[in-house]
Amino acid sequence: MPIEISNTLRSASIVRAEGAGTYYANLESLSVNADETIAAADIKRINWSTGGTITISRNGANIGTFYNSGEIRGDEWGYSIRSNNTSNVVITIATGGTVFLELSKTASYANSLVGFM
């Protein structure tokens, strides 16, 4: 599976892309179900490893190009990448590699109590 998206209601989504190619994490794919509508998603963390390059872009704007391996922990700095946060995330992996993104979501809910116990 070249892209995998794990969603949690009222919490973050995790996106994993593996192998050479271009992958799309559309805002709609970040919702858990039809009760959750995603309006925006900020990038909180990026973990990557590649022998080539990994590029992340939104709405045609380059968010970053990553080489070798590393981690950006924006949430620990109280920071997230908000550039074009109402646009889909496009991940391009050249040569090969893996990237994990943690995305915080701005959402509305059909039932305001969905997800609460």
N, C-alpha and C positions, 0 to 999 in steps of 0.2 A: 504494500500500500504506500504510494509515494507521498500522500498527505493525509494526516489524521487530525481531526479537530475534536477536542474533549470540552464539553460545556457543562457549567454548573449554574443552576438557577440562582439569580441574585449574587453572583460571584464571577470570578475570572473565567476566561476560556484559554485553553492551551492548544497551540497549533504546532504540529511537527511535520516538517517536510524532509524527505530523504531521497537522495539521488539526483543526478543531473536532470534539469528540466525547469519549467515555469509552472508555478502552483498558485492557486487563487484561494484566499480566505475571504469570501464575501460576507458582508455584515449579516445577511440573512442566515448564513450557516453558523453564526455564533449564538443563536437563540436555542434554548432547550426545547421549546415547543411553541405552539401557536399563541399561547398566552403571553409570551415575551417578545417584544418588538425592540430590536436594537437600533438606536439612533446614531451611536458613535462608539468607537473602541480605541483606547489609547494603548500603546505598547509599553509595558512595564518592565519586562525582562527579555533579553535575547541571549541565548546560548548557541554557539555554533562550532563546527569543526569542518574544515574543507581543505582539499589539496589545490583548489582553484580559488573561486570567488563565490560569495553569496551576496546578492543584492536584494534589498527590500525597498519597495516603492509603493506609493499611493497616489492615485489620480495623476499618474505620469511623472510625479516628483520623486526623485531619489531620496530615500530616508537614510540609507547607508549602504556601503559596500564593505564586506567583511572578508578577511583573509586568515589563513591558519586556523587557530581555535581561540575561543575566548568567551567572556561573559560580560554582559552589561546588566547591572542590578539597579535600574532606575528607581524601583520601589524603595530600596534602602536609602536612597538619597532624597526621597520625597519628590521624585521627578518621574514624569512619563513623557513619551514622545507623542505629541498631540497633532503634529503636522498632518493635515488632510484626514483627520480622524473620522470624518463621515464618509470616507471612501474605502473601498475594498483594499485588502493587503495583497500585494503581488510579490511573490518570492521567486527569484531566479537563481538556480544553483548551476554554476558552470563547472565542468569536470567531475564533480561529485562531492558529496558531503551531507551533513545533517544540520538542521537548524530547529530550535525550539523557541517559540514566542509565547509570552504570557500577556494576555490582553485584558485590561479592565474595561467593562462595558457600561455605557449609559443606555438604560432601557426603560420602557414603559410596559405596563402589565394590564391585561384585559381584566383581571381581578386583582385588586391591590393587595390581597392577602395570600396570593399564590406563593408557595414556597415557605410560608411561616407555619410553625406548629402551634 
